[in-house]
Amino acid sequence: MSTDPDAQLRRHNGEPLRVVISSFGSEGDCAPLITLASRMQGHGDRIMLLLERDGAVRARDHGLDAEALAGDLRSARRQAKGDPTLQLGFRNIAKWARQTRRAAEDADVVVGSGLGAQASHVAARAAGLPFVGVTMFPIVPTSAFSSPLALLPVPAVLNRPTHALIQHLLWGAFGRALRPVYRQWDMPPLPLRFDDHPTLCAVSPTLMAEPGDWPATARVVGHLAEGVGRGLVGSPEGPSERLSPDLLSFLGAGPAPVYLGFGSMAVPDAGRMRDAVLGLSSDRRVIFSPGWSGIDVASGPNLHVVGRVPHDALFPRMAAVVHHGGAGTLHAAARAGVPQVIVPMGGDQSWWAGRAHAAGIAAAPVRVRGLDARRLTEAVDEAFARASRACDVAAEMASEDGCDAVDLAVHGAAGRG
């Protein structure tokens, strides 16, 4: 599909589309939507992003209009023993619906994603606007594979039931939390269905083929990736210019290092993970991004600690990428042609870890509990053996452009295609 901005503007008939994109989630949920919004804004559309607090800050840093949705995921994960994401959703989903409807008062279409997708759908219906769902993992029932949120492997005959059961449980639970909104807006509860609006699964078709039993409204469109098309608003630099001088200096001082980072995840045993990081760096060059992990470690001769860094600029220069299995990080490493080690910590991450291992681009998934330097080093060595296959998969993914596909679908839903 064309990513030429002049062609896009001609397609839009010179009239900017007014789009609200609403999603509550961590880095893996927000970053792809910021990329999408930047692409659409670059083509002349007017975008309002509603994101979790950290995501809204990053969106504004990229020159986008953004508002923070209720709830602070970073603080909640730091304070909770388990993952508090669902509880945050139950407490705040009615607020998200109201925020989305207010933002959509002068909009043409609502795009919903992440934990707040149901709230966005209800808000769009209440406002009489078309709705487009964008997911970062497959949620539409299929017999091709089990739900990414299923806790245990199941026989193939139970694949579709796992999707249906989990979706109905979540839809029902969030629906109960949305009852005050339904009463306030004098509307019946929205039924769970996927055949009356576009549901766009923003994952690579190289990593996950589109199931043949999905309805026509559901599609696999490709990852919403940085570094494709014109890229992010406010970030015209090439890959090297987007990395700090001290990071570039470390990269140039020796062979390609191993990247290690767990994004927005709170690590169960930060002290043990710290020891594993230090152990890995005892005989390998390592770039470590603490993220929300709570791991406090200082840079050393073989270890360089970084803050948030653009994956599309850094990963092609890595020997391997160790991460938690979030779809965004996994896709960035796959597109960079770098083998992976995945240490899943919750949600859909175990499913993605298995998918990457089956594709030949990642070592066997590593359990986070009990992880030490020896096991981490063994997994990195296993990943190195998959470098050739990782390069082959990257070549297959190179032409994929999920942003353009979602852009076209949003305009089509608004009658501007």
N, C-alpha and C positions, 0 to 999 in steps of 0.2 A: 504493500500500500504506500501511496505517496506521502512523504513528510515534508514536501515543499510548502513553505508558508503561504506563498502566493496562491498555490492551488487550493490550499485550505480555505483561504479567505474567499476565493471565488465560490467554493462549495457552500460557504456560509452566506452567500449572497451579500456580503459586506455588512450584515447585521449581527452584532455581537449577541451571542446566546448568554442568558443569565442563568448560571448554574450554582446550586448549593451542593457541596460535597460534605457529607457528615459521617464521621466514624470515630468511635472511641476505642483506642487500643494503644499499644506501645509502638516502638520504633518500626517494627515490621509491618504494622498497619498504617502508620502515618507516612513514612517515607515514600512508598509508591504513589500515594495519593497526592503528595506534594509535587512529585515528578509529573504526574498527570495534569494537575492544575497548572503547573508552570508551562507545560506544552500547550494547553488549551488557551491560557492567557496570552502566550506568545502568538497565537493565531487570531487574537482579537476578542476572545470571549471574556466575559466578566464572571469571575469565580469568587465565591465565598466558601472558605473552608471552616468547618467546625470539627475540631480535633481535641484529643487529650492535651492537657496543659503544655507538656514539653513539645508536642508536635505543633501546636499553635505558635509557639515561640519560633521554632525553626521555619515554619511557613512564612511568618512575617519577616524573618531574616532574608528570605528569598524574594521579597517584594510582593508577597501575596496578601490579600485580605483574609484574616483568620480570627476566629473567636474560640476561646477555650470552653470545652464542654465541662459540665459539673463533674467533680471528682478528681483526685490527684493520685494517679496510679503509682508513680515513683514512691511517694511517701507510704502508700498502703503496702507496697511490696517490701519496703524496708522494715516495716513494723510487724508484718504478719509472719507467722510460722509457715503457713502454706501459701498457695496462690490466691490472693483476694479478689481476682478480676471479676469472677461471676458475682460475688457479693456486691462489689461496686456497681455492677450492672443492675442488679435487682433494686438497689437503693436509688439509683439515679436515672433509670431509663425513662421515667415519666418527665423528668426535667429535660432530658435530651430531646424528647419528642417536642416539647414546648419550644425549646431553643431552635430546633430545626424549622418548625413552622413559622416562628417569627422571622427567621432569616430568609424564608422562602416567600415572603409576602409579595415581592416583586420579581420572583424567579420564573423561569420557563420550565425547569426540570430539576428534580432532586435525585442525587446519587447517594446511595447509602452503602456502608461497608462496615466490617468489624462487628464489635459487640453491640453497637447501636443501630444496626441495619433495620431491625424491626421498628424501632422508634422512628427512623427516617421514613420508612414505608408508610407508617400510620400518619405521620405529618404530611407526607405528599398526598395521600388519599384525602385527608381532611381539607387540604388546600386546593384540591381538584387539579393536581399537577401529575404529569407522568413520572414514574419512578424507575430507576435503573439500579439494580443491585450489582455490586462488584465484590468478589470474594477472593481472598488470598490462598484459599485451599478449597477443594470441591465440597459443596454442601448439598447438591441436588442428588437425590437417591439414584443409585445405579447398582447393577449386579456385577459390574466390572471389578470393583474392589470395595472393601469395607470402609466405613466412615473413618476419616482421619482422627476423630475424637473417640473412637472405640478404644477401650482400655486394654483389651486383649485380642489376639488374633482369633478369627472365627472361620469356620468352613465357608467355602464359596457360596453355598446355598443361603447363607445368612448375611451376605454382603448388603443387599438392598434393605433388609430389615434393620440393620444397624443404623443406616442413614435415617430411615423413617422414624425409628424409635427416638434417637437422639434429637432430631429436629423437632419432633412433636413435644418432647419433654422440655426443651429449651423454649420453644414458641409458647407453650402453655404457661410456663413459669414466668416468662417476661410478659405475657399477655395479662396475667393476674396483676403484675406490678403496673400495667398500663391502664387498669380499670378507671382510675380517676380521670385520665385523659379522655377515655371513651365517653365517660359521663359528661365531662366538661364540654366536649365537642359534639355531643348528641349523635354519636355514630356507633354502629354495631362493631363488635370485635372483628378484626381483620383475620380471615382464614389463612391457614398456611397452604400456599400453592406456589408453583414455579412456572406455570404456563400462561400467566396473564401479564408478565412484565419481563424484560431482559434480565437474565442472571449471567453475568460475565465472570468467568473464572480466570483470574489474572495469573496464570501459571504457564510455564513453557510447555508447548505441545511435544517438545523433544523429551521432556521428563514425564509427562502425563498425557497420553493420547486422549482425545475427546471420546467419552463413552458413547457407544452407538444407541443406547436406550434413553438418552436424555431427550427432553422435549425440545422443539425447535427454538424455543426462547432461551435455552441454556447453551452456552458455548465456552470453549477454552480459547482464550484470545492472546495469550502470551504475557510474560511478566511486564510490569510497568517499570521499566529499567531506566536508570540514569545512563548517559552516554549514548543514547539513541536519538536520532533526530537532532533538534537544536539544544536539547538538554535543559538545565534549570535556568529560570530567569535569574539574572544577577550572577551567573557563573559561566562566563564565556571562556575562561581559561582552559588551556590544555591540561592533560592529566598531571604533569609534573608541577605546573604552577599552582595546583590545588593542594599540594602537600607542603608542609612547613619546611624551612631550611634545615632544621636539626634532624627531621625525619629523612630528608633527602641525603643528608650527610651520613646518617647511619646506613641507609640503603646502599650508598656508594662505597662503604668501607669494607665490604666483604660479600660472600655469596648470598643468594636470595634467602631471606629468613622465613620462619614459620610465623604466621599471624595467629594470635589467640585472643578471642574476645567472646563475651556472652551477652552482648547487647543490653536489652532491658530486663534481663533475668536477674533475680536475686539468688545467688549460689547458696545451696543448703549449708555447706561447711566451708566458709571463706578461708579459714586458716589452712585447712587441708589442701584446698585448691591453690592457695598461695605457694605452699611447699611444692606442689606439682609444677607450677609455672617456673619456680626457681630451679627445680631439678631439671626440667627440660632445657632451660637456658644454660645449664652447666656445660653442655657440650654442643649446643646448637644456638644459632642466632634467632632471637625471638622478638617479635613486636607484640606487645600486650596492650589491649584496650580494656580497662576495668569496667567501663559502662556502669550499670547499676549493681554490679556484683558485690560491692563492699570490700573488695580485695585491695589492700594497701601495700604497694610494692614500689621500690625505687628503681630507676634505670641503672644499668651497669654495663660493663664492657660488651656483654652478649645479649643484653636485654634493653629494649627501648620501649618506654611506656608512653602511650599516646592517648589523647582524648578522642572525641568523635572525629572520624576521618572518612572521606568519601571512598566507599569500597571500590567503585569502578576505577578510581585512580590508583588505589593501592594494591588491590588483589592481583592484577597481572604481574606484579613484581615479587610475588610470594612463591615459596616452594610448596607450601601447603597452607590450608586455612582450617583452624580448629574453632568450632563454634557450637551453638546450642541447638541448631536445627530450625531456626526461624526461616520461613519461606524466602524472605528478602535476602538474608545473608547467603542462604544456599544458592539462590539463583545468581547472585552477584559472583560468587566463587565459580559456579558452573560456567557462566558467561566468560569469565576470565581464563578458563581453561586450567584451573588449579585444582589438584586433588584435595579432598576434604576429610576431616575427622569430626564426627558429630557426637555431641554429648547432650542428648535430649533431656529437658527438664520439665516438660509439661505440655498440655494442649495437643496440637497437631505435630509436635516436633518428632516424636517417635515414628510417626507415619512417614514424615519426610526423610528421616534418617534411613529407614528401610528402603524408601524409594531411591535415594541416592546410592545406597550400597548395591541395590539390584541393577542400577544403571551403570555400575562399574566406575563411578567417580568418587566414591568415598569408602573408607575403611568400614569394617563392621561397627555398628553403633556401640558407643562406650557408655556404661552406666556412670552417672555422676557420683553416686554414693560409693565410697571406697576408692575413688580415683586417686592414683598417686603418680609420681614421676615415672616409675617403671612402666606402668600400663599406658600412660600418655605417650611415652617415647615409642613403645611398641606400636601403638595405633598410628603415630606419625610415620613410622617406617612402612607400615602396611599401606598407608595412603600414597607414599612415594611410588610404590609399585603400580599405582593406577594413573600415573601422570599422562601416559599416552592416550588412554581412553578419555581422560578429562579434556585433552586437547581436541579430540574428535567430537565430543559433545559440544564444546564451545563453538566449533565450526558450524555445526548444525543449528545452533541457537542464534548465530550472528545476524540472520536476516529477520528474526522475530521482532515485532514491534507492537506490544500490547497497548501502548498509549494511543496509537493511531486507531486501533480497532475499537477501543472504548470511546474515543472521541467521536468516531463515526456513529457508533451505536447511540450515544447520548443525543447527537444531533438528529438521528433518525427518530428516536422516541419523542423528541420535541417537534417533529414535523419539519425539520430543517435539513434532512439528509439529501 
